[in-house]
Amino acid sequence: MITDELKSQIATHIKDNLFDSAKIGLGGNATSPTATDLDVPLSVVPTIVKTKSDLNVIEVKVSVAGSSIQGQVIREVGLFDGSNLVYRTNFEGVGPFSTTETLELFILLEVE
């Protein structure tokens, strides 16, 4: 049995140490466990904000200015530890974006 305290410590460790950057992309294929990058990554650099929103839940907000992705339809997001892909998800495409919009993607990770 994992105690609530250990769940909290693991969640804190993940938030503080496991990923330091994010990428967004145009690919929408299923994720392979051996993937090392997004299917079709864009060269933009999103900002990320990581918070521990509950005892065992980490919330990651990935934001990109519309001026960086004008006219693009985004279908994937990934979290990276240096150059290592540690999380990726694909989704129904959102966009195209205008220069005045901001893309915000929220990722919730729960330690069980």
C-alpha positions in Angstrom: 0.0 0.0 0.0 1.2 3.5 -0.9 0.4 6.0 1.8 -0.9 9.5 1.1 2.4 10.9 2.3 4.4 8.9 -0.3 1.9 9.9 -3.0 2.4 13.5 -2.1 6.2 13.2 -2.1 6.2 11.5 -5.5 3.9 14.2 -6.9 6.2 16.9 -5.6 9.3 15.1 -7.0 7.6 14.8 -10.5 6.6 18.5 -10.4 10.0 19.7 -9.3 12.3 17.4 -11.2 10.8 15.3 -14.0 10.1 17.7 -16.8 11.4 21.1 -17.7 10.0 21.9 -21.1 7.1 21.3 -23.5 6.5 21.1 -27.2 3.4 21.3 -29.3 2.9 19.7 -32.7 0.7 19.0 -35.7 0.7 15.2 -35.5 -2.3 13.3 -34.3 -1.2 9.6 -34.4 -1.4 7.3 -31.4 1.6 7.5 -29.0 4.2 4.8 -29.0 5.9 4.0 -25.7 9.2 4.1 -27.5 8.6 7.6 -29.0 11.4 10.1 -28.4 9.7 13.2 -29.9 6.4 14.4 -31.1 5.1 13.2 -34.4 5.3 16.6 -36.1 6.8 19.1 -33.6 6.7 22.8 -34.2 9.8 24.9 -33.5 7.9 27.3 -31.1 8.9 27.2 -27.4 5.8 27.1 -25.1 5.9 28.4 -21.6 5.0 25.9 -18.9 3.6 26.4 -15.4 3.7 23.5 -13.0 1.6 23.4 -9.8 0.7 20.7 -7.3 -3.0 21.3 -7.1 -3.9 18.5 -4.6 -2.1 16.0 -2.4 -1.3 13.8 -5.4 -2.2 15.8 -8.5 0.2 17.9 -10.7 -1.3 20.4 -13.1 0.8 21.6 -16.0 -0.3 24.6 -18.1 1.3 24.8 -21.6 0.9 28.2 -23.2 1.8 29.5 -26.7 1.0 33.0 -28.2 -1.2 32.8 -31.3 1.4 34.9 -33.1 3.8 31.9 -32.9 1.2 29.5 -34.3 -0.8 31.6 -36.7 -2.9 29.5 -39.0 -1.8 26.2 -37.4 -4.0 23.4 -36.1 -2.4 21.8 -33.0 -3.0 18.1 -32.4 -0.3 17.0 -29.9 1.6 18.1 -26.8 4.6 16.6 -25.1 6.5 17.2 -21.8 10.3 16.7 -21.8 13.1 16.2 -19.3 15.9 17.7 -21.3 15.7 16.0 -24.6 13.7 12.9 -23.2 10.0 12.7 -24.0 8.3 11.7 -20.8 4.6 12.5 -21.6 2.8 12.9 -24.9 -0.9 13.0 -25.8 -2.7 13.6 -29.1 -6.1 15.2 -29.3 -8.7 16.5 -31.8 -7.1 19.4 -33.6 -7.6 22.9 -32.2 -7.1 26.0 -34.3 -6.3 27.7 -36.6 -5.1 30.5 -34.4 -5.0 34.2 -35.0 -2.2 36.4 -33.7 -4.4 37.8 -30.9 -5.2 34.4 -29.4 -3.3 32.3 -26.9 -3.3 28.5 -26.9 -3.5 27.1 -23.3 -3.3 23.3 -22.8 -3.8 21.8 -19.3 -2.4 18.5 -18.4 -3.4 16.8 -15.1 -1.1 14.0 -13.8 -2.3 12.0 -10.8 -0.2 9.7 -8.6 -2.2 6.7 -7.5 
